[in-house]
Structures are given as C-alpha cells and as structure tokens.
Amino acid sequence: MDAKSTCTILNKLDFDFVEISGGDVAGKAKFGTIRQGKDTYYYRHVIAEMKSQNLLNKQPVIVTGGFENIQDAQIALDDGVPLVGFARKFLRNDKFLVEEYTKKCVRCNQCIGKLVQGQSAECPLQDKQ
C-alpha cells in the first residue's frame, strides 16, 4: 500500500484519530507496508501526502516510527503532526525520554511478534545490552 492509497481510504472514513504506523514481522504484513526505509521519521512521505490532501485537518493524526528522541519527534511536530508516538522504545526502556539510556531499541520487532501471537508485548532484549 502506498501513501496515496492510504489517504484515499482515510478520506472516505470518519475516525476519532489516525495513527500512521505499521510493522512487518518477517514479511507477513497482510496489506503490505507504507514504510519507506528505517531512518528517523520513516512515514514522512505519508504525512506529506496527507497534507497535500488536507487530511491533517480532518482528524487528529499520530505518527509513529523511527523516532529515537524528542529532537527526532520535533521534526514531525514541525511538519504539523499534532501527536508523535514512540511505541517499541518504551518496551525496551520506559525512561528513554527522561534520561540518557544505553538500552536502545534495535527494531527487531520481536515484541510485536509476541503481540501477533496473542502474547503480552515484552522486549526480549530488556535485560540485555
């Protein structure tokens, strides 16, 4: 699925909010992915498309993906996104926003894999460096 297709769907439906996120555990994403790369703020292209179709004003938008710190998130906020999510990083270290941390999320998606299997989400690297 690409950004234009995503926006077409969003334009037809009413939502309380939209979270732009997505993961692909071992290439098994049911509807494909709109993620481009693994860099910071890797859904920026979707936000750009949403802005071009005036969808950022339709409902609140949360963008999640690739942010490592507050400075990274500020880029999305400066783009007009009202809310930024961090997701997996809190599983790895729940204090990463308020203190220097060494336990960095490596984006292995093993925590999400557990959710897909109906288990609680835990970072398998929680106690490891």
C-alpha positions in Angstrom: 0.0 0.0 0.0 1.3 3.4 -0.9 0.7 6.9 0.7 -1.9 7.9 -1.9 -3.9 4.7 -1.4 -3.7 5.2 2.4 -5.0 8.7 2.0 -7.8 7.6 -0.3 -9.0 5.2 2.4 -8.7 7.9 5.1 -10.6 10.4 3.1 -13.6 8.1 2.9 -13.9 7.2 6.5 -14.5 9.1 9.8 -12.1 8.5 12.6 -11.6 9.7 16.1 -7.9 9.7 15.3 -5.5 8.1 12.8 -2.2 6.6 13.8 0.3 6.3 10.9 2.4 3.3 11.9 3.0 -0.2 10.8 5.3 -3.1 11.1 6.1 -6.2 9.2 7.1 -9.2 11.3 9.1 -11.5 9.0 7.5 -10.2 5.8 4.0 -11.2 6.8 2.2 -7.9 6.6 -1.3 -8.7 5.5 -1.9 -5.5 3.5 1.7 -4.6 2.6 3.5 -1.7 4.2 3.7 2.1 3.6 7.1 2.2 5.4 10.0 3.5 3.4 13.3 2.6 4.9 14.4 2.5 8.5 15.6 6.1 9.1 14.2 8.5 11.6 10.6 9.6 10.8 10.1 7.0 8.1 6.4 7.9 7.5 7.2 11.5 6.4 6.0 10.7 2.9 2.6 9.7 4.2 2.3 12.9 6.2 3.3 14.9 3.1 0.5 13.2 1.2 -2.0 13.8 4.0 -1.0 17.5 4.0 -1.5 17.7 0.2 -5.0 16.3 0.6 -5.8 18.5 3.6 -6.3 15.3 5.8 -4.2 16.6 8.7 -7.1 19.0 9.4 -9.8 16.3 9.1 -8.9 14.3 12.3 -6.1 14.1 14.8 -3.0 12.3 13.5 -0.4 10.4 15.4 2.7 9.4 13.6 4.9 6.5 15.0 8.0 5.1 13.6 11.8 5.7 13.8 11.9 8.4 16.4 14.8 7.9 18.8 14.4 11.0 20.9 12.5 14.3 21.4 14.6 16.1 18.7 13.6 13.5 16.1 9.9 13.8 17.1 10.2 17.6 16.8 10.7 17.2 13.0 7.2 15.6 12.7 5.7 18.2 15.0 7.2 20.9 12.9 5.5 19.2 9.9 2.2 19.8 11.5 1.6 16.4 13.0 -0.2 17.0 16.4 1.0 13.8 18.1 4.0 11.6 17.9 4.3 8.0 19.2 7.3 6.0 20.3 5.8 2.5 20.8 8.6 -0.1 21.0 11.1 2.1 22.6 9.0 2.1 25.8 9.2 -1.7 25.9 12.9 -1.5 25.7 13.4 1.3 28.2 10.4 3.1 29.8 12.6 6.0 30.8 14.3 6.7 27.5 12.7 10.2 27.1 13.8 11.5 30.5 17.3 10.1 31.0 20.3 9.1 28.9 19.8 5.5 28.0 22.0 2.8 26.7 19.3 0.2 26.1 18.4 1.3 22.6 15.6 -0.3 20.7 17.2 -2.2 17.8 13.8 -2.5 15.9 13.9 -6.3 15.9 10.1 -6.5 16.1 10.2 -9.5 18.4 8.0 -7.6 20.8 5.4 -7.1 18.1 5.7 -10.7 17.0 4.5 -11.7 20.5 1.5 -9.4 20.2 0.6 -11.0 16.9 0.7 -14.4 18.6 -1.6 -13.2 21.4 1.1 -12.8 24.0 2.0 -9.8 26.0 4.4 -7.4 24.4 7.8 -7.6 26.1 11.2 -6.7 24.8 13.3 -9.9 24.6 16.4 -7.8 25.0 15.1 -6.0 28.1 17.8 -7.3 30.4 20.5 -7.5 27.8 22.7 -4.8 26.4 
